[in-house]
Amino acid sequence: MIWLGIDTSHTPLAVAVVKDDQVLAEFKSSLKITHSIGAMPTIEALLKKADIKPSDIDAIAVAKGPGSYTGVRIGVTIGKTLAWTLNVPIVSVSSLQVLAGNAAYFPGIVCAIMDARRGNVFAGIYTNGEVVKEAHMSLLELLKTVEEMGQPVLFVGMDVNIHWEQIKEVLGDKVERANAAFSLPSAAVLIELAKKQQPTEAHTTVPEYLRITEAEANWMKEQKKNDN
């Protein structure tokens, strides 16, 4: 079975082609390249390198968010379009879980984060590969949550660097961070996670942002004013 994996949910771009249990080709980059311009050419180049025709693809795995609103939409839209065109199943996986999958064998809590600005983060907390919590929250709330769990913690993600001093200040010796090689999402890991889930139809696959958009928030404020 041949899988194509796509993750454009944050700054990094990750694409992989996996046949059965073999990674035929994988690409990952943290360069700030617009995904709307770079994603499809990368997919096409990777398929060519792996000597795989689009018609050979049996299933699509896509990271569904959270992350950048635009980035998440691009990846999900590409995945849905390919799944629809090729008439193959699609599986969407949490972008945070994909990051945490880089540290699946850590004997403690794995915490994947993406910066969400203004002291907030998108965070996923996992133990033994199982989801404890995935949410948009303040960094302080996250640190309090993992501190109360009383276990060693490994932070994963390129945005850990932004908050590392504060993380260390609160958690001290209980915390580690993944090295650079494991801080970027892997589309091969995405595919492995997707294999464990049930596929869906292309039209039912939607992004999961874990928070409402600024436009939605402003609209809700206006409605509240009008109701008063």
N, C-alpha and C positions, 0 to 999 in steps of 0.2 A: 504494500500500500504506500502510495506516495503522498506526502503532506507538504503543503506550502504554509509557512508561518510568517506573520507580518505584525510588527509592533512599531507604531509611530506615535504612541501616546504621549511621549515627552520629547525632549531634545534629541535623545539618541534614536537612531534608526536601526532596526534589527530585522533581518530577513533570513530565512533558512529553508532548505529543501531536505527532507528526510524521507528515505525509502526504507520501509520496515523499521529496523532498529539501527540503521546506518545514516549518519549525517553526511549527505552528499556534498553540500556546500552551505556555508553560513557567512553572513555579513553583519557586522555591527560597527557603529560609529557614533561618537559624541560630538562630531562637528555640527555647527549650527547651520544646517542646510534645510531650506524649506521643504517639508515633506511632500507638498503638492507638486513640487518640481522633481524631487529626487527619488521618491519611493518607487514609482512604476519603472523608470529606467534601471534602478537597482534590481528589482524583481526580474525584469527581462534579462539582464546581464547574468544574474545568478542561475536562472533556468538554463540559459545557453551554456554556461560553464559546466553545469551538472548534466548537460545533454538530455534535458527533459523538455518535452513540448507541453504547452498548456493543456492539451487534451489528455496528457498522461496523468495529470493531477487527480487524485482521488478524494482529497478533503482539504479544507482550508482551516487554519487556526489563526485567530486574530486577537490582539489585546484590546479589551473593550473599555479601558479606563480604570481609574481616574487618570488625570493628567491635564495636558493642555486641551482646551475645548476643541480648537482647530485640529490639533494633532490626532486626538482620539477619533474625531469625525472622519478624517482622511483615511486612517487605517481601516476603520469599520466599513466605510463606503467602498474602498478598494476590495476588501474581503468579500463583502456582500455582492458586489458587481461580478467578481470572478466566480463566486459560488453559483450565482444565478445563471451566468453565461455558460459555465461548464456543466451545470446541473449536478453539482456535488454538494455534500453537506458542509456546513460551517460550524465551528465551535468557537465561542468567545470565552476568554479567560481574563480574570482580573489582572490588570497591569502590575499591581502591587504584588500579587501572588507570583507573577513571572519573575520579578526581582528577587523575591524571597526564595524562589526555587534554586537560585545560585548557591544558597547556603542550606540546602535541605538536610544535611547531616550534622548541623550544629547542635550540640547537646544542651539546649536551653531555649530561650525565646529568640526568634528571628523577627526583627522589626524592619520592614521596608518603608522608606519614606520618599516623598516628593515634596519639594517646597511649594507652598500655596500662598506665600506672601503674608505680610502683616502679622508675623509670628505664628502663622498657621501652617499645617502640613496635611497632605494626604498620607495616611498611615495604615499599614497592615501589620497586625500582630499575629504570629503563628507559633505553635508548638507542635513538634512531631509532624510537620507538614499540614496540620489542621488549622483552619481559620479560627482565631479567638475573636478578632474584631477588625473590621475595615471601615474607616471613617475619615471625614474631614474634621479636624480638631485643632485646638491650639497645641503648640509644642509642649507647653507646661502640662496640659491635661494628659498628653501621651506619656510624658516622663513619669508623672504621678501614677498612671495606670501600670506601667511596666515595673516601676519601683515596688509597688504593692504586691506584685506577683512573686517577688523574692527569688528570682532565678538569674543566672548569667544572661546577658542580652547581647546579641549581635545586630548592629545596624547595617543595612544594605541600601545602596543607592548613591548616585553621584551627588545628590543634594545633601548627603550627610555632612559634607565638608562645610556647608553653610552654617550648620547648627552644632558642629562638633564641640566647641568650647562649652556651650550651655548644657549639652548632653553629658559631658564629662563632669561638669560642676555638680549636676544633680545625682548622677548614677555612680560616679567614682570608679572604683576598681571592678564593679560588676559588669562594666560595658566594654565591648570591643567593636571595631568597625571592619567591614570587609575590605580587602585590598582592591586596588584599581581594577584588577582583572575580573572581579566579581561584582563590580558596582554598576555595570551596564546590563540592560536586559538582553537575554539570549533568546532568539526565536526558536532555537532547538529545544530549549527548556520549555518555552511556550507550547511547542508541539507535544512534548512528553506529558505536560499537564492536560492538554486538550484530549489526548488519547483516553484519559480516565473519565471524561465527561461525555454526556449524551449530546450528539449533534443536534442542530436545529435547522429550520428552514431559513433561507436568506432573508425573507421579508420580516421575520420575527426577531432578528438580531439587531440590538440597539446598543448605543453607548451607555456607560454608567459613569456619571460624573461625580457622584457622592456629594454634590452640592448644586444648588440652583444657580443659573447664570445671573450676572449682574443685572441684565435687562429684566429677568423674571423678578428679582428682588426689588427693583425699582417699581415695577408694575404692582407688586403686592403692597408696597408702601403707599402708592397712590390709591389703591382700592381701600386700604385701611382708612386713609384720610377721608375719602368719599363716604365711607360708611359712617364715619363720625359726624 
